[in-house]
Amino acid sequence: MTCAADEGLVGHWKLAGDCKDYSGMGNHGENHGAGLEAKGRDGSPGGAALLDGRSNYIEVPNSPSLNLGAGDFSIAVWVKTYDKLDDVIGDIVSKYDPLSRRGFNFNIKHHAGMTSSQSNYRNVHFGIDNGQIDAEWTDCGRPGNALLDYAMCVYEGELYVGTFETEADEAGTVYRYAGGTDWEDCGSPDGSNSVTALAVYNGQLYAGTGFYRAGGSALADSPNETPGGHVYRYEGDKQWVDCGQLGDADDVHVLTVYRGQLFAIPMKSPGVFVYDGDATWTYCGIPGEQRAISLGVYNGGLYTSGNGSAGVWRYEGGTEWRDCGQQEDNTQTYSFAVYQGQMHVGTWPSGSVYRYEGGKDWANCGRCGEEREIMAMAVYNGKLYVGTLPLAQVYRYDGDGQWALVGRLDFTPDVTYRRVWTMAVYDGKLYAGTLPSGHVLCLEAGKSATYDRELPAGWQHLAAIREGGKLQLYLNGEEVATSSAFSPGDYDISNDEPLRIGFGAHDYFNGCISDLRIYDRALSENEVEALGQMR
């Protein structure tokens, strides 16, 4: 007997002891290392698939029933994530061809190492694309009098930007995006000229401050030389609480969460620090005896990038760091991104991206045009995007060392360097900040719906629905996000790729997955709510 929850099913993987499809469509999965005896939602063994975030996934061969075309479809699934993370959370399910940019992506986004910020933390993304519509950049205005959008972070459903402002009577400020070209002033944590880093930690927004020397970007230095070096916690209504200084540093360059602790790096003095609460920061050593630039989280490790002889190091605890190799003749390594399950970094002066191969080995993924430096990096709707210097361009990685130029964001005349410094995925779009125009711009590639709040740890029910000309996201039976409108016929997402459970463009899934269902119709709100109550 067919019940309402079974109508239109093209795949139903209970993931309770096997990878079989219980929809009757024969879309059985092949297990690639997933533990199929994991505890389910009721705590009983054999109720979920355990995925280690390193290499485990389940692959379902392509079939006509899984090619969803331009019509409605729904995905409903239970996922379990961990409270203290030492890895990217990764992809829940995907059926996507990166060459044609056609298919769908459904993941939980985690972007540490976004140059100086943790731009996305536990944010859910559902996107479709057909690779046929060329996206254009939209100017979202200039936060305050920013010369540089130094930091960017998604927090509690909003996009926040920290600025460098150069005049003697100006200070670095945090702004909240208010739509269009408008920005709301959230206050200056102190009198220094920059808010240099942002991160979400323990459910609250933290900011680092610093004295930025614009001479490093071939601009005139700011007459405001007030030191920073402190980390602050946002209390709302322009109120910031001082959470202490990193030793005697006058700037905080990086903030990143790893294993439930907040880590930070000063800009101009070597060393890494970890927050111990109140106003106390503990010194964690100097990676490679040189100044560090960024922090990334990947496959159980905390990694830092270098300035001087470039290179990447992995934190071993205490004050110990392990050398993970250098990226050929580069002297600076700026940023981290986890793409297709592997860690990537951006470099100076080759303007190339490198992929980590383990040990001390790195593979060159190619140079972005004639650019010299790679800073911002983000995985967005199935593809890796990077920002560059000196022309402030953005490139999309198309595989095999090939990079496609998708726009130049800063045309300020008579300057030596223009940068795309930071990126974040927000409201279904990719946002990028610039120097020296200080403008933020956004790009919509395909269509996406994003849950721009921190997904709680533990078991949660998620549903992703395409209905007519919109995408919808549900969390525990409640609609939490929609995409911008589109013409359904423009997005035929059929492709020849397999369906992958627990893997996709971002990373292998780190957690548990149970009761994954895919329908060739749009579920109603009542049906989504009912599925979220099933045990």
N, C-alpha and C positions, 0 to 999 in steps of 0.2 A: 504493500500500500504506500502511495506517495503522499508525503505531507508537504505543507506549504514551503518548508525550509529546503525541500529537495527540488522544487520546480526550477528548471533552467540550469541545474548543476552540470558543469562540464568537467569538474574535477573536485574531489573531496578526499583529502589526505588527512586521516585522523592522526597519523604519526604516533600511534599507540602500539608500539611493538613491531611495526612494519611501515613500508613506504607505498602500500597499495592505494589505488584510487577506488573509493567506495561510491563513486557517482554512477557507475555502470558504463562509463565511456571508455574504460580501458586505459586510462592515462596513468599507468603505474610508474613509480619512480625507481631510480637506481641509486642506492645509497653510496655516498663517498665519505664514509667515516663517521657519520652522525650516530650518536648514542641513542638507540630507540627504546631503552628501558628507563628513561629518566622519569622522575616523579611528575605527575600531571597536576592539574589545578586543584584536585582534591587531596594531594599529597601521596597518592598511591603510585608505586612503581609502574612503569610501562604505560605512562599516560602522555608522553611528550617526546619530541626529538631534542636531544642536547647537542648544541653546536658550539665548537670551541673557539670560533673567531679566527682560526688560523688556516684551516684547509677543509673543514667539514662542510658538506652541502648535499643536497639531493637533486638529481637531475631527471627531468621528465622529457622524453623525446617529443619533438614537434609533432603535432597532429592537427587535422582540419578543425577539430572542436576547440583547440586552444588558440587558433587564429581568430581574434575577436573583431577584426575589421574596423569599420567605422561605427559600429553599433554600441548599444549600452552594454555594460558589464559591471560586475561587482566582485570584490575580494573581501572575505571575512576571515579573521584569524585571531587566535590567542597567542600573545608573546610574553615572555618573561625576560626582563633585563635585571642586571645587578646594580646594587646601590653604589658600590665602590668600583670604579672602572679602571682597568689597566690596558684598555684597547678600545678601538672604534667599535660601536655597536653593529653597524653594517646593514646589509640588505635582507629584508624579510622574504621577498619573492620578486623575480624579474623575468621578463621575456623581452629581450631587447637586443637589437643588432647595432653594435657601435659603428659599423662602417656606413650603414644607411641612416643611422640615427632614428630608427623606427622601432616602436614597441612601447612597453611600459616599465616603470621603475617604482618600487615601493620599499622605502628604507627608513632607518632612523639615523639622522645626520649628526655627525660629531666632527667638528672642524677645530682641532687644536693646531697650533703652529701656523695660524693665519697671519704670518709675519709676526706681529707682536701680541695678538689677541686670541682668545678662544671664541671664535665668532658664532658658532652654533654648538649647542650642547643638548643632546637628547631631543632634537626636533624631528618630527615625522614628516616625510616627504612622499607624495604620490604624484607621478607625472607621466604624461604621454607625449610622444612626438612621432612625426612622420618624415622628418628630415627635409621637407620640401619648402617650408616657409622660412625665409631669412628674417631673423629678428633684428630689431633696431634698438639702439640705446635711447633712453629717455632721461633728460636732465631733471634731477630731483632737487635742485637748488644747492645753495651753499649754507652749511651750518655756521651761523654767526659770521665772523670774519676769518674763517679758517683759510690758512695757506695749505695745510695738510690735514686730511682726514686720517689721523694717526691710528685710531682704534675703532673697531666696529663689533657689535655684539647684539644678538637677539635675546631679549629677556621679557618674560611675562607678556608675550603677544605684541611686543613693540621692538623697533629697531633703534639702537642707541649708537651714537658716534662721539668719539673723543677727539678734540681738535688741538692743533698747534696754531696759536694766534700771535702775531709777531710784534705788535706795537707795545710801547713802554707801559701803557696803562691797561693792557689786555692780559688775560690769563687763559690758560687752557681750560676748556669747558666741555661738559657732556651735554649733548643735545638728543632729543627724542624726535623721531620723524613723525610729522603730523599730516603727511599726505601732500600731493602736488609738489610744490617747491618750498613748503613750510617746515620749519624746525622749531621745537619748543625747548627753551633754555632750562636745563636741569641743574644748573649751578656749576661753579668752579670749586673743586675740592680744596685747592690751596692757591697761592699766588704765582706758581711757576707757569711757564708759558705753554705747557703741553699736558694733555691727558693722553698718555702714551700707550696704555693697555687697558683692556676690559675683559672680564670673565664672569660667568655665573658660577657661584660656589655656595653650597648649602642653601640653595634656593634664593640667594640674594646677589645683587650686582656689585662687583668690586671694580675699582679703577686704580691704576697706577699713574703717578705724575712725574714730570721731569722737566729739566732745562734742556730744550732741544737746540742744538747749534746748527742753524740752517746752512752754514758754510759747507757742511757735508753734502748738501744738494746744490752747491754753487750759487747760493742766495746770500743776501746780507744777513748777518746774525741779528737776532732780536736784542734790543736794548734792555729787555726784561731778563735779568740774569738770576732771578729768584730761584734758589734750588728747590727741587722736588725730592724724589727718592722715597716717598711714602705711599702706602696703599690705603685706600679708603673704601668704606662700605656705604652704599646708597640707602638712605632712609626715607626718600621721597621729598617732594616739595623743596628742592635745592639743598637738602640737608645731607651732609656727608660726615661719617664718623672715621676718625683717624685710627688705622689699625697697625701703625708702626712703620719704621724705616728699615730699609735693607742695609744694615751696617751703617757706614758713613756715606753711602752713595747719594748723589744728588738727582738721580733719575731711576725710574722703574721702567724697564723696556718691555717685559713680557710677563703675562699671567696665564697659568694653565693648571687645570685640576688633574691629579693623577692619584689613583688609589685613595680617594677621599680626602686628599690634602691639596692645599693651594701652594703652587711653586711659582717663583718669580726670579727674574734676571735683571740686574742693573744694566744700563746701556754702556757706560764708559769705564766701569771698573769690573775686573774679572770676578766670576763667582755665580753660584746658584743658591737660592735661599728657599726654605719651606716655612710656612706659617704655622705657629704653635698656639695661636689663640691670643686674645687681648691685643697687645701691641708687640708680640715677640716673634722674631724671625730667626731661624737657625741656619747657619752656614753649611752648605752641602758640597763644598769644594769647588775647584776650578777645572772644568773639562779641557783637557789638552793644554793646560797652562796658558790659555789665551781667552780673550773676551768672547762670550757666547752671544748669539743673536736671537735664537728662537727655541721653542720647546715643542716637541711632538710626542704623541702617545701612540704606540703601535705594538701589537702582539706581546703584551705583558711588560713592555719597557717604556721608560721615559727617556727621550732622546733630546740632545741639544745640538744645535748647529754652531759653526765657528766663524770667527773673523780673524784673519791673519794668515793662516794656512788652510782655511776652510775646514772641511771634514765634519764628521758627525760622531758623537759619543753617546754611549748608553749608561744610564745611572745604575750603579751597583750597590747603592746604599752607603750610609755614612757620608764620607767625602770622596768616595771612589767612583771613577768613571772608566769605562772601557772604550778604547779606540775602535770605531767601526769603519774607518777608512776615509780617504779623501776623494773628491770628485775631480780627478785629473789635475790640471794646473790652475783651477779656480782658487781664489783667496778669500771668498766670502760665500757662505751658504745661508740663505735668508729665510726659507719657509719650508713647511712640511704639508703634504697631503697624502691621504691613503686612497688610492685609485685602483680598482680591479684587484683588491686584496694585497697590494704591495705599496710600500712607502716610497714616496717621491719627494725630491727636494729641488729648490730653485737656487741658482748660482749667479755669481759675478766673478770674472768679467766675460765669461763665454756666452751669457744669456741663454743657457741651456738648462733643461730639466734632466735629473738623473733618477734612476730607479734602483732601489736597494736590492741586491742579490744575495745578501747574507755575508757573514764574516766581515771582511773589509772590501767587498766587491760591489761596484756600482756600474750600471749600464747607462750609457748616454742615450736619452730619448729624443735628442735633436735640439737644434737652436731655433728660437723664435725670431724669424726674419733676420734682421741685422741688429737686433737689440742686444744690450750688454748685460742686463740684470733681470732676474726673475724674483718678484716679491710676492704679491698676493697669489694664492692658489686655492681653488675650491672645486669640489665635485658637485655638479648641478645637472639634474635630469639626464643622467647617463654619461656625461662627458666631463673631462678635466679642463678647467679654464685657469689661465694664469695672466697676471699683470706685469708690465715691463717698464724699463727705463732704457733709453732716454726719451722716448716718444710717447710714453703713457698709452701703450697699446694693450689690447687684450687678445689672447690667442686661445684657440680650442685645439686640444690634442686629438688627432684623427688616426693615431696609431702608426707604427713602423717609422718613427722619427719625423712624421709629418705634422705640421702645425698650421692651422687655418687662422688667418687674421679676421677677427670679428669686430674690430672697431678701434679707433683712436679716441681717447677720452679727454685729453687736455691739449689745447692749441695755444696756450699762453705764449706770446711772442718774446723774442730776445732773452731767452733763458737757456741754460746749458742742459738742464735735466728736467724732465717731466716724469712723474711716477704714477703708477697704479699701485698703491701701497697695501690696501686691505680689501677684503671681500666678505660678504655674508649672504646666505640664502634666506630670503624673507618674503612672506606674502606671495609665494609662488614664483619669485623672480630672483635673479642674481644682482646684488648691489655691489658697487665698487667705489672706493674713495680715491681722490687724486691729490697731487701736488704739482704746481703751485696754485692752480685755480681754486682748490679747496671744494670743488663741487662733487656731489655724489650723483652717480648715474645708475640706472637699472636696465636690465635686459630680460626679456621673457622668451626663452627658447622652448618651443612646444607649449604645453599647458601643464600647470602644476597647482596642486593645493598643498599647503604646508601648515602643520600645527606648530605655531611659533612660541610654544611654551615647553617647559621641561617635562618630558614624559616620565611619570612616576615609575620607580623601580617595582619589581614584582609582576604578577600576572595582570595583563591589561587586554581588553578586547578592542581590536581595531577593525574598521571597515573602510574600504576605499571604493568609491562608486563613480562610474561615468554614466550620466543620464542626460540625454540630449546634448545641449551645448554647455555643460558644466561638469566639473569634477567636485566630489564631496569627500570629506574625511570625517569619520566618526570615532569617538573614543568612549568606550563603555556605554554605547547606545545613544550618545549625544553628539549632534553635529558640531564640529569644532572648526571647520575650515571649508571654503569653497574656492574654486579657481575663478579667473576672469572668464567671460563668456566667449564662446567660439562657435564656428559653424561645424556641425558634426561631420559633414562630408569631407572636410579638410584634413581629418585625422584618421586615416585608415592605418592602423598600427600592426597589421599582419606582417609576419616575418618568418624566416625559416629556422630561427634559433630555438634551442630547447628552452623549456621553462626551468628555472633554477630556484629551488627553495633554499634559502639561507645563503645566497650569494648573488652578486650583481656588480654594478659599476663602482660601488663604494668599497665594500669589504665583505668578507665572510661574516655571517651573523654570530654575535657573541651573546649566547643566552639559550632559551628554549622556545620552541614553536610547537603549537598544538592545534588540531582541528582547522586546517586550512581549507577554505572553500572558495571556488571560483564559479561564478554564474555568468550566463550569456544574457543577462537582463539586469535592470536596476532594482535592487532591493528597496522596499519601502522603509520608512523610518521605524515603523512598528516591527518589521521583520528584523531589522538590525538590532533593535532593542531586545527582541526575543532570543536572537542568537547569542547576545551578550549575557543572557541569563541562563543559558544551557550549561550543564555541568557533566 
